[in-house]
Amino acid sequence: MCSHQPPCPAADSPDHDAARTVAFHPEQGWSLLCNGVVIFDDTGELLPEGRTVEPRRPALV
């Protein structure tokens, strides 16, 4: 899916959220990355195969 040089990290790599944004919808709270990952404003993610990544919220002190 990625045509950038160097290519964006794959959706299954640990740094997958470093891929370039190809669609940005702040009014809806999500963005689509070049590798097919959808990231949400609450830091949750939806991976291309349908698996979800729970939001990473800061610990309360």
Biopython code that builds the backbone (N, CA, C, O; Angstrom):
import numpy as np
from Bio.PDB.StructureBuilder import StructureBuilder

atoms = [
    (1, "MET", "N", (0.823, -1.193, 0.000)),
    (1, "MET", "CA", (0.000, 0.000, 0.000)),
    (1, "MET", "C", (0.869, 1.260, 0.000)),
    (1, "MET", "O", (0.465, 2.281, -0.556)),
    (2, "CYS", "N", (2.044, 1.206, 0.608)),
    (2, "CYS", "CA", (2.899, 2.382, 0.746)),
    (2, "CYS", "C", (3.820, 2.538, -0.464)),
    (2, "CYS", "O", (4.477, 1.588, -0.889)),
    (3, "SER", "N", (3.854, 3.747, -1.006)),
    (3, "SER", "CA", (4.759, 4.032, -2.118)),
    (3, "SER", "C", (5.825, 5.048, -1.728)),
    (3, "SER", "O", (6.547, 5.545, -2.593)),
    (4, "HIS", "N", (5.935, 5.368, -0.433)),
    (4, "HIS", "CA", (6.926, 6.330, 0.047)),
    (4, "HIS", "C", (8.308, 5.690, 0.113)),
    (4, "HIS", "O", (8.443, 4.471, 0.218)),
    (5, "GLN", "N", (9.324, 6.536, 0.047)),
    (5, "GLN", "CA", (10.701, 6.077, 0.232)),
    (5, "GLN", "C", (11.311, 6.885, 1.357)),
    (5, "GLN", "O", (11.331, 8.112, 1.258)),
    (6, "PRO", "N", (11.800, 6.290, 2.399)),
    (6, "PRO", "CA", (11.712, 4.867, 2.706)),
    (6, "PRO", "C", (10.259, 4.488, 3.004)),
    (6, "PRO", "O", (9.462, 5.340, 3.398)),
    (7, "PRO", "N", (9.918, 3.214, 2.817)),
    (7, "PRO", "CA", (8.530, 2.796, 3.039)),
    (7, "PRO", "C", (8.113, 2.935, 4.499)),
    (7, "PRO", "O", (8.936, 2.840, 5.409)),
    (8, "CYS", "N", (6.839, 3.158, 4.698)),
    (8, "CYS", "CA", (6.281, 3.265, 6.044)),
    (8, "CYS", "C", (6.335, 1.907, 6.734)),
    (8, "CYS", "O", (6.344, 0.876, 6.061)),
    (9, "PRO", "N", (6.372, 1.890, 8.068)),
    (9, "PRO", "CA", (6.358, 0.622, 8.797)),
    (9, "PRO", "C", (5.069, -0.153, 8.506)),
    (9, "PRO", "O", (4.000, 0.436, 8.351)),
    (10, "ALA", "N", (5.185, -1.456, 8.436)),
    (10, "ALA", "CA", (4.022, -2.311, 8.192)),
    (10, "ALA", "C", (3.054, -2.235, 9.370)),
    (10, "ALA", "O", (3.442, -1.857, 10.475)),
    (11, "ALA", "N", (1.804, -2.591, 9.133)),
    (11, "ALA", "CA", (0.779, -2.538, 10.165)),
    (11, "ALA", "C", (1.069, -3.470, 11.332)),
    (11, "ALA", "O", (0.590, -3.231, 12.440)),
    (12, "ASP", "N", (1.845, -4.528, 11.106)),
    (12, "ASP", "CA", (2.145, -5.472, 12.186)),
    (12, "ASP", "C", (3.490, -5.215, 12.862)),
    (12, "ASP", "O", (3.924, -6.015, 13.691)),
    (13, "SER", "N", (4.154, -4.116, 12.522)),
    (13, "SER", "CA", (5.422, -3.791, 13.180)),
    (13, "SER", "C", (5.156, -2.956, 14.436)),
    (13, "SER", "O", (4.138, -2.269, 14.523)),
    (14, "PRO", "N", (6.068, -3.015, 15.403)),
    (14, "PRO", "CA", (5.861, -2.286, 16.668)),
    (14, "PRO", "C", (5.704, -0.772, 16.484)),
    (14, "PRO", "O", (5.021, -0.125, 17.278)),
    (15, "ASP", "N", (6.321, -0.208, 15.457)),
    (15, "ASP", "CA", (6.241, 1.239, 15.227)),
    (15, "ASP", "C", (5.247, 1.599, 14.122)),
    (15, "ASP", "O", (5.443, 2.584, 13.412)),
    (16, "HIS", "N", (4.176, 0.803, 13.972)),
    (16, "HIS", "CA", (3.218, 0.998, 12.889)),
    (16, "HIS", "C", (2.556, 2.370, 12.894)),
    (16, "HIS", "O", (2.113, 2.837, 11.845)),
    (17, "ASP", "N", (2.478, 3.017, 14.030)),
    (17, "ASP", "CA", (1.828, 4.327, 14.080)),
    (17, "ASP", "C", (2.737, 5.457, 13.585)),
    (17, "ASP", "O", (2.342, 6.623, 13.615)),
    (18, "ALA", "N", (3.953, 5.122, 13.129)),
    (18, "ALA", "CA", (4.857, 6.115, 12.551)),
    (18, "ALA", "C", (4.627, 6.287, 11.049)),
    (18, "ALA", "O", (5.306, 7.094, 10.415)),
    (19, "ALA", "N", (3.689, 5.549, 10.475)),
    (19, "ALA", "CA", (3.385, 5.664, 9.044)),
    (19, "ALA", "C", (2.759, 7.027, 8.746)),
    (19, "ALA", "O", (2.213, 7.681, 9.634)),
    (20, "ARG", "N", (2.849, 7.432, 7.506)),
    (20, "ARG", "CA", (2.282, 8.717, 7.095)),
    (20, "ARG", "C", (0.760, 8.694, 7.098)),
    (20, "ARG", "O", (0.139, 7.669, 6.816)),
    (21, "THR", "N", (0.173, 9.836, 7.421)),
    (21, "THR", "CA", (-1.274, 9.993, 7.393)),
    (21, "THR", "C", (-1.721, 10.223, 5.955)),
    (21, "THR", "O", (-1.178, 11.084, 5.263)),
    (22, "VAL", "N", (-2.723, 9.447, 5.499)),
    (22, "VAL", "CA", (-3.249, 9.632, 4.149)),
    (22, "VAL", "C", (-4.657, 10.211, 4.159)),
    (22, "VAL", "O", (-5.100, 10.756, 3.148)),
    (23, "ALA", "N", (-5.367, 10.106, 5.275)),
    (23, "ALA", "CA", (-6.684, 10.722, 5.420)),
    (23, "ALA", "C", (-6.815, 11.193, 6.861)),
    (23, "ALA", "O", (-6.583, 10.427, 7.797)),
    (24, "PHE", "N", (-7.189, 12.463, 7.033)),
    (24, "PHE", "CA", (-7.239, 13.076, 8.357)),
    (24, "PHE", "C", (-8.637, 13.643, 8.563)),
    (24, "PHE", "O", (-9.071, 14.523, 7.820)),
    (25, "HIS", "N", (-9.344, 13.139, 9.574)),
    (25, "HIS", "CA", (-10.712, 13.584, 9.848)),
    (25, "HIS", "C", (-10.847, 13.991, 11.318)),
    (25, "HIS", "O", (-11.451, 13.264, 12.107)),
    (26, "PRO", "N", (-10.287, 15.152, 11.689)),
    (26, "PRO", "CA", (-10.337, 15.585, 13.089)),
    (26, "PRO", "C", (-11.763, 15.808, 13.591)),
    (26, "PRO", "O", (-12.031, 15.646, 14.782)),
    (27, "GLU", "N", (-12.673, 16.176, 12.698)),
    (27, "GLU", "CA", (-14.055, 16.392, 13.105)),
    (27, "GLU", "C", (-14.734, 15.080, 13.508)),
    (27, "GLU", "O", (-15.729, 15.093, 14.231)),
    (28, "GLN", "N", (-14.202, 13.960, 13.044)),
    (28, "GLN", "CA", (-14.739, 12.640, 13.394)),
    (28, "GLN", "C", (-13.839, 11.895, 14.370)),
    (28, "GLN", "O", (-14.228, 10.855, 14.902)),
    (29, "GLY", "N", (-12.637, 12.419, 14.610)),
    (29, "GLY", "CA", (-11.744, 11.842, 15.606)),
    (29, "GLY", "C", (-10.898, 10.671, 15.141)),
    (29, "GLY", "O", (-10.514, 9.835, 15.958)),
    (30, "TRP", "N", (-10.593, 10.585, 13.833)),
    (30, "TRP", "CA", (-9.768, 9.479, 13.356)),
    (30, "TRP", "C", (-8.921, 9.904, 12.164)),
    (30, "TRP", "O", (-9.189, 10.904, 11.497)),
    (31, "SER", "N", (-7.875, 9.095, 11.924)),
    (31, "SER", "CA", (-7.006, 9.282, 10.766)),
    (31, "SER", "C", (-6.639, 7.916, 10.207)),
    (31, "SER", "O", (-6.530, 6.941, 10.950)),
    (32, "LEU", "N", (-6.447, 7.851, 8.889)),
    (32, "LEU", "CA", (-6.003, 6.636, 8.214)),
    (32, "LEU", "C", (-4.542, 6.780, 7.873)),
    (32, "LEU", "O", (-4.134, 7.767, 7.262)),
    (33, "LEU", "N", (-3.748, 5.796, 8.265)),
    (33, "LEU", "CA", (-2.323, 5.808, 7.951)),
    (33, "LEU", "C", (-2.062, 5.046, 6.654)),
    (33, "LEU", "O", (-2.896, 4.254, 6.217)),
    (34, "CYS", "N", (-0.926, 5.282, 6.054)),
    (34, "CYS", "CA", (-0.534, 4.674, 4.792)),
    (34, "CYS", "C", (-0.537, 3.141, 4.853)),
    (34, "CYS", "O", (-0.777, 2.483, 3.841)),
    (35, "ASN", "N", (-0.276, 2.578, 6.019)),
    (35, "ASN", "CA", (-0.205, 1.122, 6.165)),
    (35, "ASN", "C", (-1.565, 0.488, 6.464)),
    (35, "ASN", "O", (-1.634, -0.709, 6.742)),
    (36, "GLY", "N", (-2.646, 1.271, 6.411)),
    (36, "GLY", "CA", (-3.982, 0.743, 6.619)),
    (36, "GLY", "C", (-4.490, 0.813, 8.044)),
    (36, "GLY", "O", (-5.625, 0.417, 8.306)),
    (37, "VAL", "N", (-3.685, 1.304, 8.969)),
    (37, "VAL", "CA", (-4.093, 1.432, 10.367)),
    (37, "VAL", "C", (-4.947, 2.681, 10.525)),
    (37, "VAL", "O", (-4.612, 3.740, 9.994)),
    (38, "VAL", "N", (-6.049, 2.559, 11.255)),
    (38, "VAL", "CA", (-6.879, 3.707, 11.604)),
    (38, "VAL", "C", (-6.551, 4.060, 13.049)),
    (38, "VAL", "O", (-6.660, 3.218, 13.940)),
    (39, "ILE", "N", (-6.147, 5.310, 13.276)),
    (39, "ILE", "CA", (-5.856, 5.751, 14.636)),
    (39, "ILE", "C", (-6.936, 6.729, 15.066)),
    (39, "ILE", "O", (-7.430, 7.524, 14.267)),
    (40, "PHE", "N", (-7.291, 6.655, 16.336)),
    (40, "PHE", "CA", (-8.351, 7.492, 16.890)),
    (40, "PHE", "C", (-7.764, 8.511, 17.860)),
    (40, "PHE", "O", (-6.682, 8.308, 18.410)),
    (41, "ASP", "N", (-8.483, 9.601, 18.062)),
    (41, "ASP", "CA", (-8.017, 10.671, 18.948)),
    (41, "ASP", "C", (-7.762, 10.200, 20.373)),
    (41, "ASP", "O", (-6.944, 10.793, 21.076)),
    (42, "ASP", "N", (-8.439, 9.153, 20.813)),
    (42, "ASP", "CA", (-8.233, 8.652, 22.178)),
    (42, "ASP", "C", (-7.042, 7.699, 22.255)),
    (42, "ASP", "O", (-6.841, 7.057, 23.286)),
    (43, "THR", "N", (-6.258, 7.593, 21.201)),
    (43, "THR", "CA", (-5.058, 6.755, 21.028)),
    (43, "THR", "C", (-5.376, 5.288, 20.773)),
    (43, "THR", "O", (-4.454, 4.475, 20.715)),
    (44, "GLY", "N", (-6.631, 4.921, 20.619)),
    (44, "GLY", "CA", (-6.975, 3.569, 20.207)),
    (44, "GLY", "C", (-6.671, 3.402, 18.725)),
    (44, "GLY", "O", (-6.512, 4.383, 17.998)),
    (45, "GLU", "N", (-6.593, 2.143, 18.282)),
    (45, "GLU", "CA", (-6.267, 1.870, 16.889)),
    (45, "GLU", "C", (-7.079, 0.697, 16.372)),
    (45, "GLU", "O", (-7.480, -0.185, 17.132)),
    (46, "LEU", "N", (-7.316, 0.700, 15.073)),
    (46, "LEU", "CA", (-7.951, -0.412, 14.375)),
    (46, "LEU", "C", (-6.977, -0.848, 13.298)),
    (46, "LEU", "O", (-6.654, -0.078, 12.394)),
    (47, "LEU", "N", (-6.503, -2.098, 13.397)),
    (47, "LEU", "CA", (-5.532, -2.615, 12.446)),
    (47, "LEU", "C", (-6.255, -3.167, 11.218)),
    (47, "LEU", "O", (-7.433, -3.514, 11.305)),
    (48, "PRO", "N", (-5.569, -3.254, 10.074)),
    (48, "PRO", "CA", (-6.226, -3.660, 8.826)),
    (48, "PRO", "C", (-6.938, -5.011, 8.891)),
    (48, "PRO", "O", (-7.948, -5.192, 8.211)),
    (49, "GLU", "N", (-6.449, -5.959, 9.680)),
    (49, "GLU", "CA", (-7.100, -7.274, 9.750)),
    (49, "GLU", "C", (-8.297, -7.276, 10.694)),
    (49, "GLU", "O", (-8.950, -8.306, 10.858)),
    (50, "GLY", "N", (-8.597, -6.120, 11.326)),
    (50, "GLY", "CA", (-9.759, -5.996, 12.192)),
    (50, "GLY", "C", (-9.458, -6.042, 13.677)),
    (50, "GLY", "O", (-10.352, -5.818, 14.492)),
    (51, "ARG", "N", (-8.215, -6.329, 14.047)),
    (51, "ARG", "CA", (-7.838, -6.357, 15.462)),
    (51, "ARG", "C", (-7.790, -4.927, 15.983)),
    (51, "ARG", "O", (-7.445, -3.997, 15.253)),
    (52, "THR", "N", (-8.142, -4.764, 17.257)),
    (52, "THR", "CA", (-8.122, -3.449, 17.874)),
    (52, "THR", "C", (-6.957, -3.322, 18.843)),
    (52, "THR", "O", (-6.485, -4.313, 19.400)),
    (53, "VAL", "N", (-6.506, -2.105, 19.034)),
    (53, "VAL", "CA", (-5.492, -1.785, 20.038)),
    (53, "VAL", "C", (-6.163, -0.814, 21.000)),
    (53, "VAL", "O", (-6.637, 0.245, 20.589)),
    (54, "GLU", "N", (-6.204, -1.168, 22.261)),
    (54, "GLU", "CA", (-6.856, -0.332, 23.268)),
    (54, "GLU", "C", (-6.132, 1.013, 23.416)),
    (54, "GLU", "O", (-4.922, 1.093, 23.206)),
    (55, "PRO", "N", (-6.866, 2.055, 23.773)),
    (55, "PRO", "CA", (-6.242, 3.366, 23.999)),
    (55, "PRO", "C", (-5.179, 3.281, 25.088)),
    (55, "PRO", "O", (-5.315, 2.549, 26.068)),
    (56, "ARG", "N", (-4.113, 4.058, 24.881)),
    (56, "ARG", "CA", (-3.024, 4.142, 25.874)),
    (56, "ARG", "C", (-3.209, 5.437, 26.634)),
    (56, "ARG", "O", (-2.745, 6.497, 26.213)),
    (57, "ARG", "N", (-3.882, 5.336, 27.739)),
    (57, "ARG", "CA", (-4.160, 6.539, 28.535)),
    (57, "ARG", "C", (-3.109, 6.670, 29.635)),
    (57, "ARG", "O", (-2.633, 5.667, 30.168)),
    (58, "PRO", "N", (-2.752, 7.904, 29.972)),
    (58, "PRO", "CA", (-1.761, 8.094, 31.043)),
    (58, "PRO", "C", (-2.303, 7.629, 32.388)),
    (58, "PRO", "O", (-3.497, 7.742, 32.667)),
    (59, "ALA", "N", (-1.417, 7.112, 33.201)),
    (59, "ALA", "CA", (-1.802, 6.656, 34.536)),
    (59, "ALA", "C", (-2.111, 7.866, 35.414)),
    (59, "ALA", "O", (-1.425, 8.886, 35.352)),
    (60, "LEU", "N", (-3.151, 7.736, 36.230)),
    (60, "LEU", "CA", (-3.485, 8.788, 37.173)),
    (60, "LEU", "C", (-2.534, 8.721, 38.361)),
    (60, "LEU", "O", (-2.243, 7.644, 38.881)),
    (61, "VAL", "N", (-2.069, 9.859, 38.769)),
    (61, "VAL", "CA", (-1.102, 9.901, 39.882)),
    (61, "VAL", "C", (-1.802, 10.261, 41.156)),
    (61, "VAL", "O", (-1.166, 10.349, 42.206)),
]
sb = StructureBuilder()
sb.init_structure("model")
sb.init_model(0)
sb.init_chain("A")
sb.init_seg("    ")
for serial, (resi, resn, name, xyz) in enumerate(atoms, 1):
    if name == "N":
        sb.init_residue(resn, " ", resi, " ")
    sb.init_atom(name, np.array(xyz, "f"), 0.0, 1.0, " ", f" {name:<3s}", serial, name[0])
structure = sb.get_structure()
